[in-house]
Structures are given as C-alpha cells and as structure tokens.
Amino acid sequence: MPAVVRSVNAGTAGPVPGLKRPSGIHKRPVDVIEVRDPGPKSGGLGSGVVGDAIISRRHHGGTTQAVYAVAREELDWWGEHLGRDLPDGMFGENLTTVGLEVDTAEVGERWQVGGTLLEVCGPRIPCATFAKHMAERAWVRRFAERGLTGAHLAVVEPGAIRAGDPVEVVERPGHGLTLPMYFRALMGDKDLAATFLASGLLPQVEHDWLARRQ
C-alpha cells in the first residue's frame, strides 16, 4: 500500500478538563494546511502549520517541532487497546498518515509530502496536557512504555499539504538511529543518550538539553 496523508489536522486553543490553561492539542481534520519554518521556540511563530494553535511555546513548536505526524495504524492500535475510537488528530498530530512506517524513521530522514519537504527531527514527549486530553489512567507511563511516539518534523521546503497527498521517503541517512531510540535516550537510557550526543545529529539546544540530563 502506498504511503499517503490520510488527514491534515489543525486547531485553535481550547479548554482541557483538569487544566487551568487552554491548549492547542485539540486538532481536527481540515481541507488543507500550509506549512513553513516557524523559527525558534522563543520568539518564533509557534507551529509550522499556518493558523494552528500552540500555547506552551516553551515546550512545543519551533523549527524542530514544526509539524507532528502520527500513523493511523498506531491510533488504531491504541484504539483497540483502550476500547474506544480515536479520530484523526486525537494525539494532536497535524498529519495522520497511512501506509508509512513513521516510528521506524531515522533522525534526519526526509519525506516528500505533496509539494513539501519535511525532515524527521525527534519523538514526541508525553506531557500532562496530553494525559488530561486523553483522560486515560496512567497515560504518560503507558504511552512511554509503548515507545512509538510519532515524529516531530522540520519544514525544509514549505507548501500546502492535503489529504490524499503521497508521502515518499526521499532520503534516509543510514546511521540506524531511529525515533524510538532517541525517545529512550530522552527517557533516561544513558548508553543511547551518549550515542546521540556523539552523533552530531542534534541541534545545539537539544544536544545541550540532553547533556544536562546525564
């Protein structure tokens, strides 16, 4: 089955039960999204998706988290285990894909998506907002144990993305350092953290953040 975008998702700020502040995690399918490099977290545009809300810019958005992609197959896996339907956009993703091995992607891998070029930068880190949004017991722990987080992407070449657009992996670095490995490094695997710190793959800010956790 060829890899395609199943839906493109965006949203505005809204309340999350149990949180005092609003969140942009509520994403819904839309006809088309325009993506561009939003610049740095601090002082940048927030989301790489024009018109998409990001409230907590200290932790979300910016160049290396411009667009978030989740495989529909992973949503279906969780839906089966949770006993509920999870609509496209439920994880707060901008791209819901089908037929694409999102969670085997290598850091630095590039995807041609419609008329855009996106680069795989890192995994999603589950947070309290995500847990409240999902309203599932011990959600952060369960999501972390699963370890298949979807992909944060940078926008290398901007443009429009629509449902049905093909996704093609046009460049795979071949170093074997995948998103789940990076996630485990971020979650405390010191050997993997050392590997990523020595790899030269990480932007300086993210390199320094990981190094401080060792």
Buried (B, 14 or more C-beta within 10 A) or exposed (E): EEBBBBBBBBBEBEEBEEBEEBBBBBBEBBEEBBBBBBBBBEEBBBBBBBEBBBBBBEEBBBBBBBBBBBBBBBBEBBBEEEEEEBEBBBBBBBBBBBBBEBBEBBBBBBBBBBEBBBBBBBBBBBBEBBBBBBEBEEBBEBBBEBBBBBBBBBBBBBBBBBBEBBBEBEBBBEEEBBBBBBBBBBBEBEEBBBBBBEBEBBBEBBBEEBEEEE
